[in-house]
Amino acid sequence: MKTPLCVGLLLLLTVPTLLAQTPTGKPRPTPSAATPPARPVPTDAQVETRASALTGNMQKALALNPEQVEKVRQINLISVRGVETARLTYRQNVRKMAAVIDDISQSRMSALKNALTPAQFDKYQRKREEKMGVPNAQGNQGTPVPGLGE
């Protein structure tokens, strides 16, 4: 009778001790969904280079004074940083990227209109339309569109 009692007592004492041990398996990795993915950010050197080039070209073409140069440089820095961030963020969604870039372009034009004189802004607008290929009223004198002509 003493043997089964000793075995039972030994079993009762060892089971809690064995269950209290830590597992020796591999530690489980934390789920990656818990940490938000880092937003892609363009390099400062790249943004600075493009903004400086834009500002330099505008300074030459529009004869900007030093105060205007600084305002235009800040506008260009903000715009280039926004466009580069949009390109990195929305490279898989072209429509969203185009919409964001269009918004940035409109806000840039508004800021430039405030920073430049009316004559400078008109000159900038004409140069921009030439570069972008936007047809003006004089350019529409060619062959009429089929079905709409006289």
Backbone torsions as a table, in degrees:
resi	resn	phi	psi	omega
1	MET	NA	-28.9	179.7
2	LYS	-69.5	-33.2	-177.0
3	THR	-66.2	-51.0	178.9
4	PRO	-63.2	-31.5	178.6
5	LEU	-68.3	-41.2	178.2
6	CYS	-66.9	-40.3	178.9
7	VAL	-64.9	-42.0	179.4
8	GLY	-65.1	-42.2	178.7
9	LEU	-65.4	-41.2	178.0
10	LEU	-64.4	-40.4	178.5
11	LEU	-64.7	-42.3	179.1
12	LEU	-64.9	-31.6	-179.2
13	LEU	-82.1	-30.6	-175.5
14	THR	-87.1	-29.1	-177.7
15	VAL	-61.7	-50.4	178.7
16	PRO	-61.9	-33.7	179.2
17	THR	-66.5	-41.1	178.9
18	LEU	-68.6	-36.7	-179.9
19	LEU	-72.2	-22.0	-178.8
20	ALA	-81.8	-8.8	-179.3
21	GLN	-70.4	146.5	176.6
22	THR	-79.2	150.0	-179.6
23	PRO	-70.5	146.6	-179.2
24	THR	-100.1	6.6	-179.8
25	GLY	-73.9	-178.2	179.3
26	LYS	-67.7	142.5	175.2
27	PRO	-70.5	142.9	-178.4
28	ARG	-79.4	134.4	177.8
29	PRO	-72.8	149.1	178.0
30	THR	-73.4	145.3	-179.2
31	PRO	-63.0	135.8	-177.6
32	SER	-74.3	-17.6	-179.6
33	ALA	-71.1	-18.4	-179.0
34	ALA	-70.3	-31.5	178.8
35	THR	-95.8	128.4	-180.0
36	PRO	-69.6	142.8	-179.9
37	PRO	-67.9	144.0	-179.7
38	ALA	-70.7	137.5	178.4
39	ARG	-73.9	135.7	178.4
40	PRO	-67.9	137.2	-178.3
41	VAL	-126.3	130.4	178.0
42	PRO	-68.7	154.9	-179.8
43	THR	-70.4	143.9	-179.0
44	ASP	-63.7	-36.6	-179.5
45	ALA	-63.7	-41.9	180.0
46	GLN	-64.0	-45.3	-179.9
47	VAL	-64.4	-45.9	-178.7
48	GLU	-61.6	-41.1	-179.4
49	THR	-63.8	-47.7	-178.8
50	ARG	-66.0	-41.7	179.9
51	ALA	-65.8	-39.5	178.7
52	SER	-65.8	-39.7	178.5
53	ALA	-64.4	-44.4	177.5
54	LEU	-60.5	-45.6	-178.5
55	THR	-64.6	-42.4	178.6
56	GLY	-61.0	-44.3	178.1
57	ASN	-63.1	-41.6	-179.9
58	MET	-68.2	-36.0	179.5
59	GLN	-63.6	-41.9	178.9
60	LYS	-68.6	-46.4	-173.8
61	ALA	-72.9	-32.4	-172.8
62	LEU	-110.0	-0.7	-179.1
63	ALA	53.1	59.9	-178.2
64	LEU	-75.9	146.4	173.5
65	ASN	-84.3	166.8	-175.6
66	PRO	-56.7	-37.0	179.0
67	GLU	-65.6	-42.7	178.8
68	GLN	-66.3	-37.1	179.8
69	VAL	-58.7	-44.2	-179.3
70	GLU	-66.4	-42.7	178.2
71	LYS	-62.2	-45.8	-178.7
72	VAL	-65.6	-37.4	178.7
73	ARG	-62.2	-43.6	178.2
74	GLN	-64.5	-42.4	178.2
75	ILE	-61.1	-44.7	-179.7
76	ASN	-66.3	-39.3	177.7
77	LEU	-60.2	-47.2	-179.2
78	ILE	-63.0	-43.7	-177.9
79	SER	-66.4	-47.4	-178.3
80	VAL	-64.3	-41.6	178.7
81	ARG	-62.0	-42.4	178.9
82	GLY	-64.5	-43.1	-179.6
83	VAL	-66.1	-44.4	-179.7
84	GLU	-65.1	-39.5	177.4
85	THR	-64.5	-41.3	178.4
86	ALA	-63.4	-41.0	179.0
87	ARG	-62.9	-40.2	179.5
88	LEU	-73.5	-39.2	-176.1
89	THR	-73.0	-42.8	-172.3
90	TYR	-109.9	30.4	-177.6
91	ARG	-65.0	-21.7	177.9
92	GLN	-87.9	-18.3	-177.3
93	ASN	-120.4	88.0	-172.4
94	VAL	-64.6	-37.7	-179.9
95	ARG	-64.1	-44.3	178.8
96	LYS	-64.0	-41.8	178.9
97	MET	-61.0	-44.6	-179.7
98	ALA	-63.2	-39.9	179.7
99	ALA	-65.5	-43.0	-180.0
100	VAL	-65.8	-43.6	179.8
101	ILE	-64.8	-36.9	177.3
102	ASP	-63.9	-41.6	177.0
103	ASP	-61.9	-42.8	178.9
104	ILE	-62.6	-41.8	-179.7
105	SER	-63.4	-42.0	179.5
106	GLN	-65.5	-41.5	179.2
107	SER	-69.0	-32.9	176.9
108	ARG	-65.5	-44.2	179.6
109	MET	-62.6	-39.8	178.5
110	SER	-63.8	-43.6	179.4
111	ALA	-66.6	-39.6	178.3
112	LEU	-65.7	-36.4	179.2
113	LYS	-61.8	-35.6	178.3
114	ASN	-75.7	-30.2	-175.8
115	ALA	-84.9	-29.1	-175.7
116	LEU	-99.0	160.3	172.9
117	THR	-73.9	160.9	178.9
118	PRO	-57.1	-39.3	179.6
119	ALA	-66.4	-41.5	178.9
120	GLN	-65.5	-41.5	-179.0
121	PHE	-66.1	-40.3	177.4
122	ASP	-61.6	-43.7	178.8
123	LYS	-62.8	-43.3	178.1
124	TYR	-61.7	-43.1	-179.3
125	GLN	-61.4	-44.8	179.4
126	ARG	-62.7	-45.3	179.6
127	LYS	-62.6	-40.2	-179.2
128	ARG	-65.0	-43.0	179.3
129	GLU	-65.3	-38.0	175.8
130	GLU	-60.9	-47.2	-177.2
131	LYS	-66.0	-40.2	-177.0
132	MET	-80.2	-12.2	179.4
133	GLY	80.5	25.3	178.2
134	VAL	-77.4	122.9	-179.3
135	PRO	-70.9	141.9	175.9
136	ASN	-102.4	-179.7	-174.9
137	ALA	-63.9	-34.3	-179.1
138	GLN	-72.7	-28.0	-176.8
139	GLY	-76.0	-9.2	-176.2
140	ASN	-92.5	21.2	-175.8
141	GLN	-93.3	13.4	-178.0
142	GLY	-81.6	-152.2	-179.9
143	THR	-68.4	133.4	-179.9
144	PRO	-69.5	157.5	178.5
145	VAL	-67.4	136.1	-180.0
146	PRO	-56.8	134.4	179.6
147	GLY	91.0	-19.8	179.6
148	LEU	-108.6	-11.8	-177.5
149	GLY	-77.1	174.7	-178.3
150	GLU	-89.6	NA	NA
